[in-house]
Amino acid sequence: MPGALETRLAQHLTLTFAERDALQWLERRERRFEAGEVVVRQGEETDLLHIVAAGWLHGSVSLGSGERQILRFYFVGNVTTTFSIAWEYSAATLTAVSPCTLYEVHRPALGQLFQKHPRLGALLYGVSASEHVAMADRLVSIGRTDGMTRVATLLLDIRSRLRLVDGPGGAVFELPLTQQDLGDAVGLTKTHVNRSLKALEAAGLLEREGKIIRITDVDRLSEMVEFQDRHGHVAVDWVPPVSGSVPSDMGHSLERSSLT
């Protein structure tokens, strides 16, 4: 059965058997965390990355005022704490939003993957770049738009990322986040978040039932808040070819016969 990271990357590039084995080799040390449990704290020494096998997490930083800012959310197939890879300590606190299963990966193991499989290293870099652009989009939204637009942009981004795991159909998903979580992600109070959600419902753009969210008109809402989906496509025409082969399309669709 394909691993979480393998499934995530295979959506952008046909992987060789050796590449699949290398990714599965990373997913050997499994740990489970309960909702609300901290995986690693801001400023804590660590040489670990984590691959999400199940559940939701978020990365956040603590502010001098005692408040927190949620930087991003992590879902199945994501590699977490990459924002800390340049140091020997964590730049943010990683917290389980729901019960989670993670694979622990030491940083040297990632370096070995890049050395032995440069095509995978390039693909991971491309995926990471797309996620950083999406985070920059949200930063623009937080700094330059009203509350309803901020909340809508975050929900559209979450939906876009979940589609990579759950498939392209539908606009319904479970949101295991409190209004405080949403507020900490978009720079709003719980009251303002609640008001923004009700405004989206009143406009006929959103429906809520418990933790279930349904975006009733994705295209209309995306146009209204100028949302750009950064996750559905990552260019791979620039990545290096598989060692010993010359793919005719530079990696868009490799024939299985060329992988053996």
C-alpha positions as CSV (number, residue, x, y, z in Angstrom):
1,M,0.0,0.0,0.0
2,P,1.5,3.4,-0.9
3,G,2.7,5.6,1.9
4,A,1.4,9.0,2.7
5,L,4.2,11.0,1.1
6,E,4.4,8.7,-1.9
7,T,0.7,9.2,-2.6
8,R,1.1,13.0,-2.2
9,L,4.1,13.2,-4.6
10,A,2.7,10.7,-7.1
11,Q,0.0,13.2,-8.0
12,H,2.6,15.4,-9.7
13,L,5.0,12.9,-11.2
14,T,5.1,9.2,-12.1
15,L,7.5,7.7,-9.6
16,T,9.9,4.8,-10.2
17,F,10.0,1.7,-8.1
18,A,13.2,2.9,-6.5
19,E,11.8,6.3,-5.6
20,R,8.7,4.7,-4.1
21,D,10.9,2.4,-2.0
22,A,13.0,5.3,-0.9
23,L,9.9,7.3,0.3
24,Q,8.5,4.3,2.1
25,W,11.8,3.8,3.8
26,L,11.4,7.2,5.4
27,E,8.1,6.1,6.9
28,R,9.4,3.6,9.5
29,R,9.2,5.3,12.9
30,E,5.5,5.8,13.7
31,R,4.2,7.9,16.6
32,R,0.7,8.8,17.6
33,F,-0.5,12.0,19.2
34,E,-3.9,13.0,20.7
35,A,-5.8,16.1,19.8
36,G,-4.2,19.1,21.5
37,E,-0.9,17.3,22.2
38,V,2.3,19.3,21.3
39,V,4.7,17.4,19.0
40,V,7.5,19.9,19.3
41,R,7.7,23.4,21.0
42,Q,9.0,26.6,19.6
43,G,12.7,27.0,20.4
44,E,13.1,23.3,21.3
45,E,16.1,21.5,20.0
46,T,15.2,18.9,17.3
47,D,16.6,17.2,14.3
48,L,13.3,15.6,13.3
49,L,10.9,16.2,10.5
50,H,7.5,14.5,10.4
51,I,5.4,13.0,7.6
52,V,1.7,13.2,8.4
53,A,0.1,9.8,7.9
54,A,-3.3,10.7,9.5
55,G,-4.9,13.7,11.2
56,W,-4.5,17.5,11.2
57,L,-1.8,19.6,12.8
58,H,-0.9,23.3,12.9
59,G,2.3,25.2,13.3
60,S,2.2,28.3,15.4
61,V,4.4,30.9,17.1
62,S,3.9,32.6,20.5
63,L,3.8,36.4,20.6
64,G,5.1,38.6,23.4
65,S,1.5,39.6,24.2
66,G,0.7,36.0,25.1
67,E,-1.3,35.4,21.9
68,R,-0.4,33.0,19.1
69,Q,-0.3,33.2,15.4
70,I,-1.0,30.0,13.5
71,L,1.3,29.9,10.4
72,R,-0.1,26.9,8.6
73,F,-2.0,23.7,8.8
74,Y,-0.7,20.2,8.0
75,F,-2.7,17.3,6.4
76,V,-2.0,13.8,5.2
77,G,1.1,13.6,3.1
78,N,2.6,16.9,4.3
79,V,6.2,17.1,5.7
80,T,6.0,19.2,8.8
81,T,8.6,21.5,10.5
82,T,10.4,22.1,7.2
83,F,10.5,25.8,8.4
84,S,13.0,24.6,11.0
85,I,15.3,22.6,8.8
86,A,17.9,25.5,8.6
87,W,18.5,25.3,12.4
88,E,18.9,22.8,15.2
89,Y,15.8,24.1,17.0
90,S,12.1,24.4,16.1
91,A,11.0,27.8,14.8
92,A,7.4,27.1,15.7
93,T,5.2,24.9,17.9
94,L,3.7,21.9,16.1
95,T,0.4,20.8,17.7
96,A,-2.1,18.1,16.8
97,V,-5.5,19.4,16.0
98,S,-7.1,16.0,15.8
99,P,-5.7,12.5,16.7
100,C,-2.6,12.1,14.5
101,T,-0.2,9.5,13.2
102,L,3.2,10.8,12.2
103,Y,6.4,9.3,10.9
104,E,9.5,10.7,12.4
105,V,12.4,11.4,10.0
106,H,15.8,12.6,11.0
107,R,17.2,15.4,8.9
108,P,20.2,13.4,7.7
109,A,17.8,10.8,6.2
110,L,16.2,13.6,4.1
111,G,19.7,14.6,3.0
112,Q,20.4,11.1,1.9
113,L,17.1,11.0,-0.1
114,F,18.2,14.2,-1.9
115,Q,21.6,12.7,-2.7
116,K,20.4,9.3,-4.0
117,H,17.2,10.5,-5.7
118,P,17.7,14.1,-6.9
119,R,14.4,14.0,-8.8
120,L,12.6,13.5,-5.5
121,G,14.5,16.3,-4.0
122,A,13.5,18.6,-6.8
123,L,9.9,17.6,-6.5
124,L,9.9,18.1,-2.8
125,Y,11.4,21.6,-3.3
126,G,8.7,22.4,-5.9
127,V,5.9,21.3,-3.6
128,S,7.4,23.3,-0.7
129,A,7.7,26.4,-2.9
130,S,4.0,26.2,-3.9
131,E,3.0,25.9,-0.2
132,H,5.1,29.0,0.7
133,V,3.4,31.0,-2.1
134,A,0.1,29.9,-0.7
135,M,1.1,31.1,2.8
136,A,2.2,34.4,1.2
137,D,-1.2,34.7,-0.4
138,R,-2.8,34.3,3.1
139,L,-0.4,36.9,4.5
140,V,-1.6,39.4,1.9
141,S,-5.2,38.5,2.8
142,I,-4.6,39.0,6.5
143,G,-2.8,42.4,5.9
144,R,-5.0,43.9,3.2
145,T,-8.6,42.4,3.4
146,D,-11.7,42.4,5.6
147,G,-12.6,39.6,8.0
148,M,-15.0,37.8,5.7
149,T,-12.4,37.7,3.0
150,R,-9.7,36.4,5.4
151,V,-11.9,33.5,6.6
152,A,-13.1,32.6,3.1
153,T,-9.6,32.6,1.8
154,L,-8.5,30.2,4.6
155,L,-11.4,27.9,4.0
156,L,-10.8,27.8,0.3
157,D,-7.1,27.0,0.9
158,I,-8.0,24.2,3.3
159,R,-10.4,22.8,0.8
160,S,-7.8,22.9,-2.0
161,R,-5.2,21.1,0.1
162,L,-7.7,18.4,1.3
163,R,-8.6,17.7,-2.3
164,L,-5.1,16.4,-2.8
165,V,-5.8,13.7,-0.3
166,D,-9.6,13.1,-0.6
167,G,-9.9,13.5,-4.4
168,P,-11.1,16.3,-6.7
169,G,-14.9,16.0,-6.2
170,G,-17.1,18.0,-3.9
171,A,-16.7,21.0,-1.6
172,V,-17.7,19.4,1.7
173,F,-15.2,18.7,4.4
174,E,-14.9,18.3,8.2
175,L,-13.3,21.2,10.0
176,P,-11.9,20.1,13.4
177,L,-10.9,23.7,14.2
178,T,-12.4,26.0,16.9
179,Q,-13.3,29.6,16.0
180,Q,-10.3,30.5,18.2
181,D,-8.0,28.4,15.9
182,L,-9.5,30.2,12.8
183,G,-9.0,33.6,14.5
184,D,-5.4,32.8,15.3
185,A,-4.8,31.8,11.7
186,V,-6.3,35.0,10.1
187,G,-5.7,37.6,12.9
188,L,-9.3,37.9,14.1
189,T,-11.1,37.6,17.4
190,K,-13.5,34.7,17.9
191,T,-16.4,37.2,17.7
192,H,-15.2,38.5,14.4
193,V,-14.7,35.0,13.0
194,N,-18.3,34.0,14.0
195,R,-19.6,37.2,12.4
196,S,-17.7,36.4,9.2
197,L,-18.9,32.8,9.0
198,K,-22.5,34.1,9.5
199,A,-22.0,36.7,6.7
200,L,-20.8,33.9,4.3
201,E,-23.9,31.8,5.2
202,A,-26.2,34.8,4.7
203,A,-24.7,35.4,1.3
204,G,-25.4,31.7,0.4
205,L,-21.8,30.9,0.0
206,L,-21.4,28.6,3.0
207,E,-23.3,26.0,4.9
208,R,-22.4,24.6,8.3
209,E,-23.6,21.6,10.2
210,G,-21.6,20.9,13.3
211,K,-18.0,20.6,12.1
212,I,-19.1,19.9,8.5
213,I,-18.4,22.8,6.1
214,R,-19.9,23.0,2.6
215,I,-18.8,25.8,0.2
216,T,-21.9,26.1,-2.0
217,D,-20.3,28.0,-4.9
218,V,-16.6,27.5,-5.0
219,D,-16.1,29.5,-8.2
220,R,-18.1,32.4,-7.1
221,L,-16.4,32.6,-3.7
222,S,-13.0,32.2,-5.2
223,E,-13.7,35.1,-7.6
224,M,-15.1,37.3,-4.9
225,V,-12.0,37.0,-2.7
226,E,-9.5,36.6,-5.6
227,F,-8.4,33.2,-4.4
228,Q,-5.7,31.4,-6.4
229,D,-5.3,27.6,-6.0
230,R,-1.6,27.0,-5.5
231,H,-1.8,23.3,-4.7
232,G,-3.5,21.6,-7.6
233,H,-0.6,21.8,-10.0
234,V,3.2,21.9,-9.5
235,A,5.4,22.3,-12.7
236,V,7.7,19.3,-13.1
237,D,9.2,19.9,-16.5
238,W,12.4,21.3,-14.9
239,V,13.2,18.4,-12.6
240,P,16.2,16.2,-13.4
241,P,15.5,12.9,-15.2
242,V,15.7,9.5,-13.6
243,S,19.3,8.4,-13.6
244,G,20.0,6.3,-16.6
245,S,16.9,7.3,-18.5
246,V,15.7,10.2,-20.7
247,P,12.0,10.7,-20.3
248,S,10.5,12.1,-23.5
249,D,8.5,14.7,-21.7
250,M,10.9,15.6,-18.8
251,G,8.8,13.8,-16.2
252,H,5.2,14.6,-17.0
253,S,4.3,11.0,-17.8
254,L,6.9,8.2,-17.6
255,E,6.2,4.9,-19.2
256,R,6.5,2.0,-16.8
257,S,8.7,0.2,-19.3
258,S,11.3,2.9,-18.9
259,L,11.4,2.3,-15.1
260,T,12.5,-1.3,-15.2
